[in-house]
Amino acid sequence: MVQRSVFASCGQEAFFEGHVHALRTLGGVPRSKVRYDNLKAAVARVLGLSRARVEADRWIAFRSHFGIESFYCRPGIEGAHEKGGVEGQIGYFRRNHFTPVPEVDSLAELNELVDQWDLHDGRRRIGSRPRTIDEYFQVERPLLLLLPLPEEPFETGRLFTPRVDRYSQIAVRTNRYSVPVRLIGKRVQVVLHASHLVVYDRNVEVARHERLIAKGGCRLDLDHYLEALIRKPGAFPGATALEQARSAGKFTPVHDAWWAAAVKAHGDTAGTRALIEVLLLARHVSHEHLVAGLAMALRAGALTADAVALEARKVAQAEDEPARHLSPAEGGGEATVTFLHEWRLAHLPPDTRPLPSVTHYDQLLRRRRTSGGGEHREGEAQ
């Protein structure tokens, strides 16, 4: 039985995450020794031609946490035969499943394919052997004498504490990543994983990025700069974060069409600011609903953020309702837009309060005199 995972890097973080995946799949930690090659993620220095090693500090902490007993291959030609079976299986898997290179949209999709290929390979027979790979593994499983996994998880990511620069970016290894502009000048905590990184401010997650592999790269999230851009909308069209959002598919042609219409109706500054207000809605509305709301508002000529918010909310509510609403092309009539304040007035909760009364105020008035003579004299004086 072989467990494989694909990561965006081959650093120590990937080495640890691969271990965690394999141990969870096995259901425990092998009691016997686990054989390793002399990779840098585990071995800091090879001592001569023996099996003695100076191990990396984090690797010592990791294997001590799980109770793994390591055993290293001899360096050079003397140890070449000690790992031939593993390298042969890697070559078989690469030739049969990664040739040609599969086309996927993400590493998660690729790892799903790898899991399916592992299951498929477990059902095949090697040569003329009478049993499949999985059947042989079931025979060998009791010999592993698996120890239970520890209850507390081990943090496989590497911790960094960079300071946010004036461009609202942090430097991690050789690359730069954006964080919200409110954190400029502060020091944040970063946990770097094999394929992504997470940024925390006082133990609260504030940013998450896919890890960059090439050196000198920069990954920016447009949402992190909206508070600054809404004050200076003239910087929005040339922003690098906008170009990256376009490349990632987060800023769609529907956004561009609505933006162009808003600029034509309100001018460059007001139209761009209205678009930024729409982008701020993405923090509370899903991307699909927001794009649908933009399309409906554009069709109706409603070029305000309130109108987009209302249309996006209508789309979300229509998905929850069992009845299907027809679009204008299907005979549902012309697209109409109700402004947000009008919609709120039309959907006020029922007023269960009693009607007002002036009885208590009447008690404060002076009682009229009952003596008619006094009132007549007062009338005669008038």
HELIX and SHEET records of a PDB file:
HELIX    1   1 GLN A   12  LEU A   26  1                                  15    
HELIX    2   2 ASP A   57  PHE A   66  1                                  10    
HELIX    3   3 ILE A   77  LYS A   83  5                                   7    
HELIX    4   4 GLY A   84  HIS A   97  1                                  14    
HELIX    5   5 LEU A  107  GLY A  122  1                                  16    
HELIX    6   6 ILE A  133  LEU A  144  1                                  12    
HELIX    7   7 VAL A  181  LEU A  183  5                                   3    
HELIX    8   8 LEU A  222  TYR A  225  5                                   4    
HELIX    9   9 LEU A  226  LEU A  229  1                                   4    
HELIX   10  10 PRO A  233  ALA A  235  5                                   3    
HELIX   11  11 THR A  240  SER A  247  1                                   8    
HELIX   12  12 PRO A  253  HIS A  266  1                                  14    
HELIX   13  13 ASP A  268  LEU A  281  1                                  14    
HELIX   14  14 HIS A  287  ALA A  300  1                                  14    
HELIX   15  15 ALA A  305  ASP A  320  1                                  16    
HELIX   16  16 PRO A  328  GLU A  330  5                                   3    
HELIX   17  17 LEU A  340  ALA A  346  1                                   7    
HELIX   18  18 THR A  359  ASP A  362  1                                   4    
HELIX   19  19 GLY A  372  ALA A  381  1                                  10    
SHEET    1   A 2 VAL A  34  TYR A  36  0                                        
SHEET    2   A 2 SER A  70  TYR A  72  1                                        
SHEET    1   B 2 VAL A  43  VAL A  46  0                                        
SHEET    2   B 2 ARG A  53  GLU A  55 -1                                        
SHEET    1   C 4 ARG A 158  PHE A 160  0                                        
SHEET    2   C 4 GLN A 189  LEU A 192 -1                                        
SHEET    3   C 4 HIS A 196  ASP A 201 -1                                        
SHEET    4   C 4 VAL A 204  GLU A 210 -1                                        
SHEET    1   D 3 GLN A 169  VAL A 172  0                                        
SHEET    2   D 3 ASN A 175  SER A 178 -1                                        
SHEET    3   D 3 CYS A 218  ARG A 219  1                                        
END                                                                             
